[in-house]
Amino acid sequence: MNKRLLTLWHLLVMTLVMPLFGVVGWTNRGKWKALDWLFRNTTEVTNFYVALVTSATAPGPTTNLMSDLTQIAAGNGYTDGGYQLTPGATDFDYINEDDTNHLGKIQIKDVVWTASGGTIPASGNGARYAVLTDDNATVANRLVLAYWDLTSDRSVSSGQTLTLQDLELRLSDA
């Protein structure tokens, strides 16, 4: 499968199936960008990022950029912009075709932040949502492609880990 199709597959499969998480969504900008990458042969991303944002503004279908949201405070193990993912089988580590339920699904490898020297987030409110973004060098200008509701604000103390396990994304006609 060529790189462009792999990139589309990574982006289009957007329904979470984990009891830890609530609402999952695909932003309208994410849908548009995936189609743009595939059918208009525009420049693809080199990396994706999973970033953590607060409940100040909930991501939704009309969320376009990271600047629309409030990222948690960087520091103590959380890097501004989030956790880097490289397209391919290492970071998108499980993919499956489900003919019974008429869908395809993919999982992102476990995304883990370990708090060191203080809490994650370094200050302010905890992480309520995780978002999948592109790799724009300016974090505020990164496109928000998808989002997951973590169901409550999350924070961890020094020495603890915050793990988003098997973020599962689906593609279906429904």
PEFEN-V734311 format. One record per run of one state. SS is the DSSP state (~ for helix, > for strand, _ for the rest). FROM is the first residue (numbers start at 0). TO is the last residue. Records with the same first field share a line. If there is no record, write none. Layout:
# PEFEN-V734311
SS = FROM-TO + FROM-TO
This chain:
# PEFEN-V734311
_ = 0-1 + 12-22 + 26-26 + 39-45 + 53-63 + 68-69 + 71-73 + 75-76 + 78-81 + 86-92 + 98-101 + 108-109 + 114-118 + 120-125 + 133-137 + 141-141 + 154-154 + 156-159 + 164-165 + 172-173
~ = 2-11 + 27-38 + 65-67 + 138-140
> = 23-25 + 46-52 + 64-64 + 70-70 + 74-74 + 77-77 + 82-85 + 93-97 + 102-107 + 110-113 + 119-119 + 126-132 + 142-153 + 155-155 + 160-163 + 166-171
